[in-house]
Amino acid sequence: MIRTVSATALKARLDAQARIGLLDVREHGQYGEGHLLFASNCPYSRLELLAPRLLPDTRAEIYLYDDDDGVAGRAAARLEQLGYADISILIGGLPAWRAAGYGVFKGVNVPSKVLGELVELAEHTPQVTADELLKMQAAPRPPSLVDGRPASDYRKMTLPGARSLPNGEFLYRFAALGLPGDQPIVIHCAGRTRGLIGAQSLINAGIRNPVYALENGTQGWVLSGRELSRGNSPAPLPDLTEAQLAQGARIAEDLIARHGLPVIDAGDLPAWRREHAYLLDVRSEAEFAAGHVPGSVHAPVVQLVQATDEWVALRRARIALIDDNSVRAASAAFWLRQMGHDAVIVRGGLNHVGQDAPVENPAPLPAVTATDLARESGATILDLRPSMTYRKGHIPGARWAIRPRAAAVADGLGGPVVLVADDPAIAALFASELEADCRYLDGGMEAWVAAGGPVEPSPDTPPDKEAIDFLFFVHDRHSGNLEASRRYLEWETGLVDQLDPQERAVFQLAATREPADG
């Protein structure tokens, strides 16, 4: 059933910390320019592909909003077709929420960033500046410098001399590093959150080394007048011996005992499945690919804590965390519970590895090859790739298009329509908005280029105001725009002050204390 809800009524449900799903169905750029604090972005252009992972429980109480432009109504109808049974649309969309005087937050992954700032305020997580790091590196015992972000981020840029060890994996593989107990550890990210959470995770686990976060991460380093290392190749994650795995398991048991983290057995998983809980595998990508619990979703600790809203769109969600020796699951559960989620650790879950059920994607469109398209005249070519990718180069004569604004290109379509997309499922979803003979360019733009097809750039098309998929907010902070870096850091450190008392009450920080020796 599809209902409507006023801004006041939705705020009351959020303030009551009800178990509800909240989806912003606008495109990524629109979302990042301002959204409700606890909303997950589920763009209408990819709605049916993302919703089942963000909201696995089709019985959940779900709220949608848009820019009061009708997109939420279209999204609600599509979700109803997927089996979601309790959907409400915010009357007046985000404009009505603003008009009611409620908080709107810029940026992405805001709840996780709020957590990082609150942890720093409560724990006084040790930090060093770029200048202090250089002095430490000149000392007789220089620090181990660690980039706590995913390897994909490390490849783009990092501090000179840093090693890639994503948060969660660092703690899991700590015993294999062989660091002397008096060697300092400095963890950095691109800004603040992953550095703070990474450092505090090691401290909470009882690591005896002096541990610090680099203040403001790579952006702080650049703002101090120094250069980053770019185009890096991360070393493989170190393997663990059985003894080192057991050592990690003891760290996990200590975390579980000291913080009262709940644990379930593998035998409890069928009941959690029946309740459509989130089953998240927090191991590395390679471990997950080698075998995992059927129906589980890969969610590496570093990103699950840093970007929780990209995996979990339900407030007070039930989350079962799957690991081998539980140390990564315990670390993730510790942080997720402080964001109001019912996160538990699964013991022995990997004893039930199997095959996933086939994924149901939209029915594919008829395909046309790049060679045939080059010979064809009279076809309308619509490019569904990201707007900034389109600007860099597209098939001559192709028009950029995006699903929520399909009506803008629907009028005047004559003859066959060829859709260019990075994913054929995206093309199929777009085609469902049109009453036209749509085909998909087989192999996408890559196949067109490989066939020798011409490509033309359009640096100003689509114009910024139409590029609703791209977040312009300080987008160039990692490309040398120092003012953008300053604005970003001011935004991040100012998030806590934006919270109203009810939003602040969601974050229940755990009191930490020194672990017992032994």
C-alpha positions as CSV (number, residue, x, y, z in Angstrom):
1,M,0.0,0.0,0.0
2,I,1.2,3.5,-0.9
3,R,0.4,6.3,1.5
4,T,1.5,9.9,2.0
5,V,3.1,11.4,5.2
6,S,3.6,15.0,6.3
7,A,7.0,16.3,7.3
8,T,5.9,16.6,10.9
9,A,4.7,13.0,11.0
10,L,7.9,11.6,9.5
11,K,10.0,13.6,11.9
12,A,8.0,12.1,14.7
13,R,8.7,8.6,13.5
14,L,12.4,9.4,13.2
15,D,12.6,11.0,16.6
16,A,10.9,7.9,18.1
17,Q,13.8,5.8,16.7
18,A,11.3,3.6,15.0
19,R,12.5,0.7,12.8
20,I,11.8,2.4,9.5
21,G,13.5,2.6,6.1
22,L,14.2,6.0,4.6
23,L,15.1,6.4,1.0
24,D,16.1,9.5,-0.9
25,V,15.2,8.5,-4.5
26,R,16.8,11.6,-6.1
27,E,20.1,11.3,-8.0
28,H,23.5,11.3,-6.3
29,G,24.3,15.0,-7.0
30,Q,20.9,16.1,-5.7
31,Y,21.2,14.0,-2.6
32,G,24.7,15.3,-1.8
33,E,23.6,18.9,-1.9
34,G,21.1,18.3,0.9
35,H,19.2,15.4,2.5
36,L,17.7,14.1,5.6
37,L,20.3,12.9,8.1
38,F,19.4,9.2,8.1
39,A,18.3,8.8,4.5
40,S,20.1,6.4,2.2
41,N,20.4,7.4,-1.4
42,C,18.6,5.1,-3.7
43,P,18.6,7.0,-7.1
44,Y,15.6,6.3,-9.2
45,S,17.9,5.6,-12.1
46,R,19.1,2.5,-10.3
47,L,16.2,1.9,-7.9
48,E,15.4,-1.7,-8.6
49,L,19.0,-2.7,-8.5
50,L,19.8,-1.1,-5.2
51,A,16.6,-1.4,-3.1
52,P,16.8,-5.2,-2.4
53,R,20.2,-4.8,-0.8
54,L,19.4,-1.6,1.0
55,L,16.1,-2.9,2.3
56,P,16.0,-6.7,2.3
57,D,12.8,-6.8,4.3
58,T,9.9,-6.1,1.9
59,R,7.5,-5.8,4.9
60,A,9.4,-2.9,6.4
61,E,7.8,0.5,7.0
62,I,9.4,2.6,4.2
63,Y,9.5,6.3,3.6
64,L,10.5,7.9,0.3
65,Y,11.1,11.5,-0.7
66,D,12.1,13.5,-3.7
67,D,12.2,17.2,-4.8
68,D,8.4,17.4,-5.0
69,D,8.7,16.5,-8.7
70,G,6.8,13.2,-8.8
71,V,9.9,10.9,-8.8
72,A,9.0,9.5,-5.4
73,G,5.6,8.5,-6.7
74,R,7.1,6.7,-9.6
75,A,9.6,5.0,-7.3
76,A,6.9,3.9,-4.9
77,A,5.0,2.2,-7.7
78,R,8.2,0.3,-8.8
79,L,8.9,-0.7,-5.2
80,E,5.4,-2.0,-4.9
81,Q,6.0,-4.2,-7.9
82,L,9.0,-5.6,-6.2
83,G,6.8,-6.6,-3.2
84,Y,7.3,-3.8,-0.8
85,A,4.1,-3.5,1.1
86,D,4.3,-0.5,3.4
87,I,5.4,2.6,1.5
88,S,4.8,6.3,2.4
89,I,5.8,9.3,0.3
90,L,6.8,12.6,2.0
91,I,4.2,15.2,1.0
92,G,6.1,18.1,-0.7
93,G,9.4,16.2,-0.7
94,L,12.6,17.8,0.6
95,P,11.2,21.4,0.1
96,A,8.4,20.7,2.5
97,W,10.9,19.2,5.0
98,R,13.0,22.4,4.8
99,A,10.0,24.6,5.1
100,A,9.0,22.8,8.3
101,G,12.4,23.9,9.8
102,Y,13.9,20.4,10.0
103,G,17.6,19.7,9.4
104,V,19.1,19.2,6.0
105,F,22.6,17.9,5.6
106,K,25.0,18.3,2.8
107,G,27.5,15.6,1.7
108,V,27.4,11.9,1.8
109,N,27.8,9.1,4.5
110,V,26.8,11.7,7.1
111,P,25.8,9.4,10.0
112,S,29.2,7.7,9.8
113,K,31.0,11.0,9.8
114,V,29.0,12.3,12.7
115,L,30.0,9.1,14.6
116,G,33.7,9.8,13.9
117,E,33.4,13.4,15.2
118,L,31.5,12.3,18.3
119,V,34.1,9.6,19.0
120,E,36.9,12.2,18.7
121,L,35.1,14.5,21.1
122,A,34.4,11.8,23.7
123,E,37.6,9.8,23.5
124,H,40.1,12.5,22.6
125,T,41.6,10.2,20.0
126,P,45.3,11.0,19.8
127,Q,46.1,13.0,16.6
128,V,49.3,14.4,15.0
129,T,49.6,17.2,12.5
130,A,51.5,16.9,9.3
131,D,54.4,18.8,10.9
132,E,54.4,16.5,13.9
133,L,54.4,13.5,11.6
134,L,57.5,14.7,9.8
135,K,59.3,15.1,13.2
136,M,58.3,11.6,14.2
137,Q,59.6,10.2,10.9
138,A,63.0,11.7,11.6
139,A,63.2,10.0,15.1
140,P,65.3,6.9,15.8
141,R,62.0,4.8,15.9
142,P,59.9,6.3,13.1
143,P,56.2,5.4,13.0
144,S,54.5,2.8,10.9
145,L,52.4,5.0,8.6
146,V,49.2,3.3,7.4
147,D,46.5,4.3,5.0
148,G,43.3,3.0,6.5
149,R,41.2,3.4,3.4
150,P,40.4,0.8,0.7
151,A,43.1,-0.1,-1.7
152,S,41.2,1.6,-4.5
153,D,41.6,4.9,-2.7
154,Y,45.3,4.2,-1.9
155,R,45.9,3.7,-5.6
156,K,44.7,7.2,-6.4
157,M,46.7,9.0,-3.7
158,T,48.3,8.5,-0.3
159,L,51.0,9.9,1.9
160,P,54.6,9.2,0.8
161,G,55.7,6.0,2.5
162,A,52.3,4.9,3.7
163,R,51.2,1.3,3.6
164,S,47.8,0.2,2.5
165,L,46.0,-1.6,5.3
166,P,42.2,-0.8,5.4
167,N,40.6,-0.4,8.8
168,G,39.4,-3.7,10.1
169,E,42.0,-5.6,8.1
170,F,44.7,-3.8,10.0
171,L,43.4,-5.1,13.3
172,Y,42.7,-8.5,11.9
173,R,46.3,-8.9,10.4
174,F,48.1,-6.9,13.1
175,A,49.9,-10.0,14.5
176,A,51.4,-10.7,11.0
177,L,53.0,-7.2,10.8
178,G,55.6,-7.9,13.5
179,L,55.7,-4.3,14.7
180,P,57.8,-3.7,17.9
181,G,55.6,-2.8,20.8
182,D,57.1,0.7,21.1
183,Q,56.8,1.6,17.5
184,P,54.2,4.4,17.0
185,I,51.4,3.8,14.5
186,V,49.9,6.7,12.5
187,I,46.7,6.0,10.5
188,H,45.5,8.4,7.9
189,C,42.5,8.7,5.5
190,A,41.5,11.5,3.1
191,G,39.8,13.5,5.8
192,R,38.9,12.6,9.3
193,T,36.5,9.7,9.9
194,R,38.5,6.6,8.9
195,G,41.6,8.0,10.5
196,L,39.8,8.6,13.8
197,I,37.9,5.3,13.7
198,G,40.9,3.3,12.6
199,A,43.1,4.7,15.4
200,Q,40.4,4.4,18.1
201,S,39.7,0.8,17.0
202,L,43.3,-0.2,17.7
203,I,43.3,1.6,21.0
204,N,40.0,-0.1,22.0
205,A,41.4,-3.5,21.1
206,G,44.3,-3.0,23.5
207,I,47.1,-2.6,21.0
208,R,50.1,-1.5,23.1
209,N,51.8,0.6,20.4
210,P,51.3,4.3,20.6
211,V,48.5,5.0,18.1
212,Y,47.6,8.3,16.4
213,A,45.3,9.5,13.6
214,L,46.8,12.0,11.2
215,E,44.8,15.2,11.7
216,N,42.7,15.9,8.6
217,G,44.3,13.1,6.6
218,T,45.6,13.7,3.1
219,Q,43.9,17.0,2.9
220,G,45.6,18.2,6.0
221,W,48.9,17.0,4.5
222,V,48.3,19.0,1.3
223,L,47.1,22.1,3.2
224,S,50.5,22.0,5.0
225,G,52.2,22.5,1.7
226,R,53.3,19.0,1.0
227,E,52.7,16.6,-2.0
228,L,50.9,13.3,-2.1
229,S,52.1,10.1,-3.7
230,R,49.8,9.2,-6.7
231,G,49.3,6.2,-8.8
232,N,50.3,3.7,-6.1
233,S,50.4,-0.1,-6.1
234,P,49.2,-1.6,-2.7
235,A,51.1,-4.6,-1.4
236,P,49.1,-7.7,-0.9
237,L,47.4,-8.1,2.5
238,P,49.7,-10.2,4.8
239,D,48.6,-13.8,5.4
240,L,48.1,-15.2,8.9
241,T,49.3,-18.3,10.6
242,E,46.9,-20.4,12.7
243,A,48.5,-19.0,15.8
244,Q,48.0,-15.5,14.6
245,L,44.4,-16.2,13.8
246,A,43.9,-17.5,17.3
247,Q,45.6,-14.4,18.7
248,G,43.0,-12.3,16.7
249,A,40.2,-14.5,18.1
250,R,41.4,-13.6,21.6
251,I,41.2,-9.9,20.8
252,A,37.7,-10.5,19.5
253,E,36.6,-12.3,22.7
254,D,38.0,-9.5,24.8
255,L,36.1,-6.9,22.8
256,I,32.9,-8.9,23.0
257,A,33.3,-9.4,26.8
258,R,34.2,-5.8,27.6
259,H,31.5,-4.2,25.5
260,G,28.8,-6.8,25.9
261,L,28.6,-7.4,22.1
262,P,25.9,-9.9,21.3
263,V,26.9,-13.2,19.6
264,I,24.7,-15.7,17.7
265,D,25.6,-19.1,16.3
266,A,25.4,-20.3,12.8
267,G,22.3,-22.3,13.7
268,D,20.5,-19.0,14.4
269,L,21.1,-17.7,10.8
270,P,18.0,-19.4,9.3
271,A,15.8,-17.4,11.8
272,W,17.6,-14.2,10.9
273,R,17.0,-14.9,7.2
274,R,13.3,-15.5,7.8
275,E,13.2,-12.1,9.5
276,H,15.0,-10.6,6.4
277,A,17.8,-9.3,8.5
278,Y,21.0,-8.0,6.9
279,L,23.6,-10.7,6.5
280,L,26.9,-8.9,6.0
281,D,30.3,-10.6,5.4
282,V,33.0,-8.2,6.7
283,R,36.0,-10.2,5.4
284,S,38.3,-9.1,2.5
285,E,37.1,-9.2,-1.1
286,A,39.3,-12.2,-1.9
287,E,38.0,-14.2,1.1
288,F,34.4,-13.4,0.2
289,A,35.0,-14.4,-3.5
290,A,36.5,-17.7,-2.3
291,G,33.3,-18.7,-0.5
292,H,30.6,-17.1,1.6
293,V,27.2,-17.8,3.2
294,P,24.5,-17.8,0.6
295,G,22.5,-14.6,0.6
296,S,25.2,-12.6,2.4
297,V,26.5,-9.3,1.1
298,H,30.2,-8.3,1.0
299,A,30.6,-5.3,3.3
300,P,34.3,-4.7,4.2
301,V,34.6,-3.2,7.7
302,V,36.4,-0.1,6.5
303,Q,33.5,1.0,4.3
304,L,30.7,-0.5,6.3
305,V,31.6,1.8,9.2
306,Q,32.6,4.7,7.0
307,A,29.5,4.5,4.7
308,T,26.9,2.6,6.7
309,D,24.0,4.2,4.7
310,E,25.3,2.6,1.5
311,W,24.5,-0.9,3.0
312,V,21.8,-0.3,5.5
313,A,18.7,1.9,4.8
314,L,16.7,0.7,7.8
315,R,17.0,2.5,11.2
316,R,17.6,0.1,14.2
317,A,18.4,-2.6,11.7
318,R,19.1,-6.2,12.6
319,I,22.6,-6.9,11.2
320,A,24.4,-10.3,11.4
321,L,28.1,-9.9,10.8
322,I,30.0,-12.9,9.4
323,D,33.8,-13.3,9.8
324,D,36.3,-16.2,10.4
325,N,37.8,-15.4,13.9
326,S,35.3,-12.6,14.7
327,V,37.8,-9.8,15.2
328,R,36.5,-7.8,12.2
329,A,32.9,-8.6,13.0
330,A,33.4,-7.5,16.6
331,S,35.0,-4.2,15.5
332,A,32.2,-3.5,13.1
333,A,29.5,-4.4,15.6
334,F,31.0,-2.1,18.2
335,W,30.7,0.9,15.9
336,L,27.3,0.0,14.3
337,R,25.7,-0.4,17.7
338,Q,26.7,3.1,18.5
339,M,24.7,4.3,15.5
340,G,21.6,2.6,16.9
341,H,21.7,-0.7,15.0
342,D,21.2,-4.2,16.4
343,A,24.4,-5.6,15.1
344,V,25.5,-9.1,16.2
345,I,28.5,-11.3,15.6
346,V,28.0,-14.7,13.9
347,R,30.1,-17.5,15.3
348,G,30.8,-20.4,12.9
349,G,28.9,-18.8,10.1
350,L,31.5,-19.9,7.5
351,N,30.7,-23.5,8.2
352,H,27.7,-23.0,5.9
353,V,29.3,-21.7,2.7
354,G,27.3,-22.3,-0.5
355,Q,26.0,-20.8,-3.7
356,D,23.9,-17.7,-4.0
357,A,20.6,-17.8,-5.7
358,P,20.5,-16.3,-9.2
359,V,20.1,-12.5,-9.2
360,E,17.0,-11.3,-11.0
361,N,17.8,-8.3,-13.2
362,P,15.5,-6.5,-15.6
363,A,14.9,-8.4,-18.8
364,P,17.7,-7.4,-21.3
365,L,16.9,-5.2,-24.3
366,P,17.7,-6.4,-27.8
367,A,21.3,-5.6,-28.6
368,V,22.9,-3.8,-31.5
369,T,26.6,-4.0,-32.3
370,A,28.9,-1.0,-32.6
371,T,29.4,-2.0,-36.3
372,D,25.7,-2.1,-37.1
373,L,25.1,1.2,-35.2
374,A,27.8,2.9,-37.3
375,R,25.9,1.8,-40.4
376,E,22.5,2.7,-39.2
377,S,20.9,6.1,-40.0
378,G,17.9,7.6,-38.3
379,A,18.5,6.0,-34.8
380,T,18.2,8.3,-31.8
381,I,21.2,7.6,-29.5
382,L,20.7,8.3,-25.8
383,D,23.8,8.1,-23.5
384,L,22.9,7.0,-20.0
385,R,26.5,7.0,-18.6
386,P,27.4,9.4,-15.8
387,S,27.2,13.0,-16.9
388,M,30.9,13.8,-16.4
389,T,31.8,10.7,-18.4
390,Y,29.5,11.9,-21.2
391,R,31.2,15.3,-21.1
392,K,34.7,13.7,-21.7
393,G,33.5,11.8,-24.8
394,H,30.5,10.3,-26.4
395,I,29.2,9.1,-29.8
396,P,28.6,12.2,-32.1
397,G,25.0,13.1,-32.0
398,A,24.2,11.2,-28.8
399,R,22.1,13.0,-26.2
400,W,22.7,12.6,-22.5
401,A,19.7,11.2,-20.6
402,I,18.8,10.0,-17.1
403,R,15.8,7.9,-16.0
404,P,14.0,10.4,-13.7
405,R,14.0,12.9,-16.6
406,A,13.2,10.4,-19.3
407,A,10.1,12.4,-20.2
408,A,12.3,15.3,-21.4
409,V,13.7,13.1,-24.2
410,A,10.5,11.1,-24.9
411,D,8.8,13.7,-27.0
412,G,9.8,13.6,-30.6
413,L,11.5,10.2,-30.6
414,G,11.2,8.7,-34.0
415,G,12.5,5.4,-35.2
416,P,14.7,3.1,-33.2
417,V,16.3,4.3,-29.9
418,V,19.8,3.0,-29.0
419,L,20.8,3.3,-25.4
420,V,24.5,3.5,-24.3
421,A,25.1,2.5,-20.8
422,D,27.8,0.9,-18.6
423,D,25.3,-1.7,-17.4
424,P,22.6,-3.2,-19.6
425,A,20.3,-3.3,-16.6
426,I,20.5,0.5,-16.4
427,A,19.4,0.6,-20.0
428,A,16.5,-1.7,-19.4
429,L,15.2,0.4,-16.5
430,F,15.4,3.5,-18.6
431,A,13.7,1.9,-21.5
432,S,10.8,1.0,-19.2
433,E,10.0,4.7,-19.0
434,L,9.6,5.0,-22.8
435,E,7.1,3.8,-25.3
436,A,9.7,3.3,-28.0
437,D,11.7,0.6,-29.8
438,C,14.7,0.6,-27.5
439,R,17.9,-1.3,-28.1
440,Y,21.1,-1.5,-26.1
441,L,24.6,-0.9,-27.6
442,D,26.3,-4.3,-27.0
443,G,29.5,-3.7,-25.1
444,G,28.7,-0.1,-24.4
445,M,31.0,2.8,-25.2
446,E,34.1,0.5,-24.9
447,A,32.9,-1.6,-27.8
448,W,32.2,1.6,-29.9
449,V,35.7,2.8,-29.3
450,A,37.2,-0.6,-30.0
451,A,35.4,-0.7,-33.3
452,G,37.0,2.6,-34.3
453,G,33.9,4.7,-33.8
454,P,34.4,8.5,-33.5
455,V,34.1,10.2,-30.1
456,E,33.5,13.8,-29.4
457,P,33.7,15.7,-26.1
458,S,31.2,18.3,-24.8
459,P,32.8,20.0,-21.7
460,D,29.7,22.0,-20.9
461,T,27.0,19.6,-21.9
462,P,25.0,18.6,-19.9
463,P,25.1,21.9,-18.0
464,D,25.8,21.8,-14.3
465,K,22.2,22.3,-13.4
466,E,21.1,19.3,-15.4
467,A,23.9,17.0,-14.2
468,I,21.9,15.8,-11.3
469,D,23.9,12.6,-10.9
470,F,27.2,14.5,-10.0
471,L,27.9,16.0,-6.7
472,F,29.7,19.4,-7.2
473,F,30.1,20.1,-3.5
474,V,33.9,20.3,-3.0
475,H,34.3,17.7,-5.7
476,D,37.8,18.8,-6.5
477,R,39.2,18.8,-3.0
478,H,41.6,16.0,-3.9
479,S,42.8,17.7,-7.1
480,G,44.7,20.6,-5.7
481,N,41.8,23.0,-4.8
482,L,42.9,24.0,-1.3
483,E,39.9,26.1,-0.7
484,A,37.6,23.1,-1.4
485,S,39.7,21.1,1.1
486,R,39.2,23.8,3.8
487,R,35.5,24.0,3.1
488,Y,35.2,20.2,3.3
489,L,37.0,20.0,6.6
490,E,34.9,22.8,8.0
491,W,31.8,21.0,6.9
492,E,32.9,17.7,8.5
493,T,33.9,19.2,11.9
494,G,30.7,21.2,11.9
495,L,28.3,18.3,11.5
496,V,27.8,17.7,15.2
497,D,26.6,21.2,15.7
498,Q,23.9,20.6,13.1
499,L,22.2,17.9,15.1
500,D,19.1,18.5,17.0
501,P,18.7,16.8,20.4
502,Q,16.6,13.9,18.9
503,E,19.2,13.3,16.2
504,R,22.0,13.4,18.7
505,A,20.2,10.8,20.9
506,V,20.5,8.2,18.2
507,F,24.3,8.0,18.7
508,Q,24.9,6.1,21.9
509,L,28.6,6.1,22.5
510,A,30.1,3.2,24.3
511,A,32.3,4.0,27.3
512,T,35.7,2.5,26.8
513,R,38.3,1.5,29.3
514,E,41.7,0.0,29.3
515,P,41.6,-3.8,28.8
516,A,43.1,-6.0,31.5
517,D,46.6,-7.2,31.0
518,G,47.2,-10.8,29.9
